[in-house]
Structure formats: C-alpha cells, structure tokens
Amino acid sequence: MDKTLHIIGGGMAGSEAAWQAANMGVQVIIHEMRPKVETFAHRTGNLAEMVCSNSFRSDDDEQNAVGLLHWEMRAANGLIMQMAGRHRLPAGGALAVDRDQFSESVTNALHDHPNVTVEYGEITELPEHGHWIIATGPLTSQGLGAAISAETGADALAFFDAIAPIVYAESVDMNVAWLQSRYDKGETEEEQKAYLNCPMTKPQYEAFIDALLAADKTEFHEGETAGYFDGCLPIEVMAERGRETLRHGPMKPVGLTNTHAPENKAYAVVQLRRDNALGTLYNIVGFQTKMKYGAQTDVFRMIPGLQNASFARLGGIHRNTFLHSPTLLDDQMRLKSRPHIRFAGQITGVEGYVESSAMGLLAGRFAAAEILGKTLPTAPQDSAMGALIHHITGGAEAKTFQPMNVNFGLFRPVDGLKGGRRGRKDRYKAYTDRAKEAFSEWLADQS
Ligand SMILES: Cc1cc2nc3c(=O)[nH]c(=O)nc-3n(C[C@H](O)[C@H](O)[C@H](O)COP(=O)(O)OP(=O)(O)OC[C@H]3O[C@@H](n4cnc5c(N)ncnc54)[C@H](O)[C@@H]3O)c2cc1C
C-alpha cells in the first residue's frame, strides 16, 4: 500500500498534522483548495490562515485549559505554537499574533520541509484507498461536504452549529434549582432526575424577556446564509415573535414541581440538561443565541439559580460543518466505516484555532504511526488533548452533540480538592499539573 499520507485542507489542523507526520519521517501531500477555490471567510492562499480574531486565547498553562493545550502542543514540537511564538504581539495574558506573518511562516515551513508537498486544488470525493486525513474545517467545500454526507448519512453532518450555553454544574445554586425530568419521565431515578430546573415568577420572566430583546446581538457574516431557521431559532428571535413564545417553548413550566416550594407554581422554567458523562457540565436547553458574549452572561445570570453561573462556553449559531463524531469516529479519529480516512480539526466537533490545531497534531501522529507500522495509544484522558478527544469520540452526550471548546469541565475530577469558586485556583493547578505529567509520559513513550 502507498505509504504517503494525504491531507485534505491546509488550515490549522491540516498544517499541524502534516508537520507532525513529516517529522516522523512520513511523506505528506497537503491538498488545499485555496486560492483556486475561495471561502467567504478566508482572504489569502496561505496555509493556516486565521479567519477572524488574531488570538490563540489565554497562554496561562496553570490556570486555563486553552493555555494548557498551548503547553502540550509546544511539548510535542507543534508548528502552530512555534510560529505563533515567533510572531507574537503584546496582548496581556493572551497569545495574539501578526496574522499574515504567522500564516506565511507556517506556509514556508511546510513548503520547505523535505517530506511535504502542497498541491493546490479542491478534492470533491472521498478517497477509496490510501492514508487520508480530512481537515477541511467549518467551511468544507460543498462537493466534499456532499460526499461526506453520502457516506455518513445526512443527519451525521451538520452545516450550522446551534450552541446553547454550557454551565459548570458546581456553579448552579441548588438552593433554588432542583433536579427533575418533565413529568418524572424515565425508568430509573437517574433518568427521572436528568434535568436541572430553574423557576421564574411572572415579574422575573418579564424582566428576562425585556433584557433578551434589548441585548446586543451579532450578525451573520456576508455569505453565511441564515439557513438555521429550521428548528433551532435563537431565543431572542423567539422572544421577538411574542413575549409568551418562550413560555410555550423551551421555558414551559408544565410537568415540573419545585421541590423547594411545591405549592408555588413557576410561571416559567429554564431547564439544563447534562452535557457530559462526568456530569460536570450542563447545557441550557433550547437557548441557542446570537447575543454577544458580554450580553449573554448578563442575561443568563438573571435566571434564578444561575445568578453565580460560570460558563464553560457561551451560545452561538454559526456556519460550521461538523461530524457527529461520538458515533462516527474511533479514538484514533478514524471514520469507523472507512478506517483509512481520519478526520481532524473543527470538522470533528471541536471549536477554535487552538483546539483544531491540537486535533490535527493528534491525527498527524496517529496516521504516521500507523503508516510506520507502530501502535500509538490515544492521548491520555487527563491531558487537555486527551480530555478533548475523549469528549468528541465518546464522552459527549451523543444525542445533543454540538462543537466544544476545551475547558476544565471535560477533565476528570481530582480527588480530595475543595469544590466551588474558593477551591478553583488549587483545582485548576491540580488539573494542569496532572495533565502535564500524563502528556509528558505519553510523549516519552513515543521517543
Ligand atoms: C467566520 C468564522 C470565524 C471564525 N472565527 C474564529 C476566531 O475568531 N477564533 C477561533 O479560534 N476560531 C474561529 N473560527 C473557527 C475557525 O475556523 C477554526 O477554529 C479553525 O480555523 C479551524 O481549523 P481547521 O483546520 O479545522 O479549518 P480551517 O482552518 O478552516 O482549514 C480548512 C482548510 O480546508 C480547505 N478546504 C475546504 N474544503 C476543501 C476541499 N474540498 N479540498 C481542499 N481543501 C479544502 C480550506 O480552504 C481551509 O484552508 C471561525 C470560523 C469561521 C467560519
């Protein structure tokens, strides 16, 4: 069998995957459609172009999960972090870069690598054989998107995300909220108590609707058509259709009894549903939104029980092509139905430059190891890369899977540490210490 690794898409993930595999001695061909075929967001023909912000977010590897991913990528000799460091701009604790110099350096480093070839042109079919990684990102071209849909089933490839905000379970005030599924549905007690419920009185509901209507919203980018309107309306659009719409939709109070005050019938109820197997994260059901991030925290903290909520991620709706990874991919990022094809980057259901590059790093190493006849275990679950890959390929609630940023809610708890806000600093340090150790061991086993 041909031992070349083909990578479709030379964005964040494809570039990092190519670098990793090439450094392991594997011949790599990157197939990149730009500049021949453009997207609405990219401006250049460079590899690893940053389509919007010029920031890789927090660089704090002791107290921040994104910073920890930076640390792991640096430890693994990652190209994206190397070039980000070279073109860094002053930005406080964040890792911001000169975007043009950054992507030019990534492009040059790959063009100059003796094991890498870049071929410019769009790929529109799924390859029948060979070793492949598909890293075509949120703006995967239409032709390839159709080919992936035909293989996976139309329901398993989404073209928009509709992200409801995700809250850390420990930050919900359980003196106000209670656990109950609507009409106590479910066979087991766990199922009958699967939701967190936050009750509202009429004045609280009215104030909430006023805040929603007044909040700052983001607009779709030009070319990013608003085809989201089928079945996943933003909550503010529902509120615009009538002040009672939400009370008859995601905030309906029926089938629920407040265990703290059974005699008081709530006027509206906001429900949160468990988002991961660990039970550390809950999403606010039906609360996808185009509100700006600052407005979201203000508005959502008006919900009784969420007054001190910490958010693992805020809501959004974007043009985004992504797979239903929990059912389609194995823990080596192979498509179960065609294991010679791996996926990497945002199309696997992670979100952000950093997360996408990290998934590229793993896919590149997994694919190269396979070509070299070696077995590489998946990244350890206690590392940031491992927590993320574990989430998308198994830990996430499959029924409601939506793209995910890296955050400490994806990490297994460290025993014996204090919960709540007070213990947060020690907890995060313990997570990052444990992650660094696990990741270093995983790397050392490969050398
Ligand atoms: C409008 C918009 C704004 C965003 N803003 C941010 C932000 O501010 N911060 C952030 O962290 N993330 C942002 N993202 C998410 C961001 O796109 C990803 O985090 C990151 O770029 C994903 O990396 P990737 O390698 O998976 O995809 P990309 O970086 O998009 O790379 C995919 C590559 O595949 C190529 N390609 C697509 N189809 C084909 C094909 N059929 N054949 C060959 N090549 C193909 C594309 O040209 C592209 O170069 C934004 C996304 C969008 C759409």
PDBQT file of the ligand as one rigid body, heavy atoms in Angstrom, charges set to zero:
ROOT
HETATM    1  C1  LIG A 501     -16.394  33.091  10.001  1.00  0.00    +0.000 C 
HETATM    2  C2  LIG A 501     -15.595  32.332  11.004  1.00  0.00    +0.000 A 
HETATM    3  C3  LIG A 501     -14.950  32.998  12.029  1.00  0.00    +0.000 A 
HETATM    4  C4  LIG A 501     -14.185  32.308  12.984  1.00  0.00    +0.000 A 
HETATM    5  N1  LIG A 501     -13.534  32.976  13.964  1.00  0.00    +0.000 NA
HETATM    6  C5  LIG A 501     -12.733  32.328  14.836  1.00  0.00    +0.000 A 
HETATM    7  C6  LIG A 501     -11.976  33.017  15.829  1.00  0.00    +0.000 A 
HETATM    8  O1  LIG A 501     -12.023  34.224  15.908  1.00  0.00    +0.000 OA
HETATM    9  N2  LIG A 501     -11.213  32.305  16.676  1.00  0.00    +0.000 N 
HETATM   10  C7  LIG A 501     -11.125  30.950  16.620  1.00  0.00    +0.000 A 
HETATM   11  O2  LIG A 501     -10.386  30.367  17.428  1.00  0.00    +0.000 OA
HETATM   12  N3  LIG A 501     -11.815  30.266  15.693  1.00  0.00    +0.000 NA
HETATM   13  C8  LIG A 501     -12.620  30.913  14.801  1.00  0.00    +0.000 A 
HETATM   14  N4  LIG A 501     -13.335  30.231  13.848  1.00  0.00    +0.000 N 
HETATM   15  C9  LIG A 501     -13.235  28.824  13.822  1.00  0.00    +0.000 C 
HETATM   16  C10 LIG A 501     -12.003  28.536  12.954  1.00  0.00    +0.000 C 
HETATM   17  O3  LIG A 501     -12.361  28.445  11.618  1.00  0.00    +0.000 OA
HETATM   18  C11 LIG A 501     -11.351  27.310  13.388  1.00  0.00    +0.000 C 
HETATM   19  O4  LIG A 501     -11.064  27.441  14.735  1.00  0.00    +0.000 OA
HETATM   20  C12 LIG A 501     -10.081  26.882  12.680  1.00  0.00    +0.000 C 
HETATM   21  O5  LIG A 501      -9.720  27.658  11.581  1.00  0.00    +0.000 OA
HETATM   22  C13 LIG A 501     -10.413  25.512  12.239  1.00  0.00    +0.000 C 
HETATM   23  O6  LIG A 501      -9.253  24.904  11.761  1.00  0.00    +0.000 OA
HETATM   24  P1  LIG A 501      -9.412  23.779  10.677  1.00  0.00    +0.000 P 
HETATM   25  O7  LIG A 501      -8.046  23.408  10.255  1.00  0.00    +0.000 OA
HETATM   26  O8  LIG A 501     -10.310  22.725  11.147  1.00  0.00    +0.000 OA
HETATM   27  O9  LIG A 501     -10.164  24.540   9.476  1.00  0.00    +0.000 OA
HETATM   28  P2  LIG A 501      -9.588  25.725   8.556  1.00  0.00    +0.000 P 
HETATM   29  O10 LIG A 501      -8.550  26.486   9.265  1.00  0.00    +0.000 OA
HETATM   30  O11 LIG A 501     -10.766  26.447   8.019  1.00  0.00    +0.000 OA
HETATM   31  O12 LIG A 501      -8.879  24.935   7.385  1.00  0.00    +0.000 OA
HETATM   32  C14 LIG A 501      -9.603  24.149   6.467  1.00  0.00    +0.000 C 
HETATM   33  C15 LIG A 501      -8.913  24.257   5.120  1.00  0.00    +0.000 C 
HETATM   34  O13 LIG A 501      -9.504  23.323   4.232  1.00  0.00    +0.000 OA
HETATM   35  C16 LIG A 501      -9.631  23.924   2.963  1.00  0.00    +0.000 C 
HETATM   36  N5  LIG A 501     -10.678  23.174   2.239  1.00  0.00    +0.000 N 
HETATM   37  C17 LIG A 501     -12.015  23.153   2.483  1.00  0.00    +0.000 A 
HETATM   38  N6  LIG A 501     -12.623  22.265   1.646  1.00  0.00    +0.000 NA
HETATM   39  C18 LIG A 501     -11.646  21.734   0.844  1.00  0.00    +0.000 A 
HETATM   40  C19 LIG A 501     -11.642  20.772  -0.189  1.00  0.00    +0.000 A 
HETATM   41  N7  LIG A 501     -12.770  20.172  -0.602  1.00  0.00    +0.000 N 
HETATM   42  N8  LIG A 501     -10.461  20.461  -0.789  1.00  0.00    +0.000 NA
HETATM   43  C20 LIG A 501      -9.308  21.063  -0.397  1.00  0.00    +0.000 A 
HETATM   44  N9  LIG A 501      -9.258  21.990   0.588  1.00  0.00    +0.000 NA
HETATM   45  C21 LIG A 501     -10.411  22.307   1.215  1.00  0.00    +0.000 A 
HETATM   46  C22 LIG A 501      -9.952  25.368   3.282  1.00  0.00    +0.000 C 
HETATM   47  O14 LIG A 501      -9.617  26.221   2.213  1.00  0.00    +0.000 OA
HETATM   48  C23 LIG A 501      -9.072  25.622   4.505  1.00  0.00    +0.000 C 
HETATM   49  O15 LIG A 501      -7.815  26.114   4.169  1.00  0.00    +0.000 OA
HETATM   50  C24 LIG A 501     -14.105  30.908  12.892  1.00  0.00    +0.000 A 
HETATM   51  C25 LIG A 501     -14.761  30.227  11.860  1.00  0.00    +0.000 A 
HETATM   52  C26 LIG A 501     -15.490  30.925  10.931  1.00  0.00    +0.000 A 
HETATM   53  C27 LIG A 501     -16.177  30.181   9.829  1.00  0.00    +0.000 C 
ENDROOT
TORSDOF 0
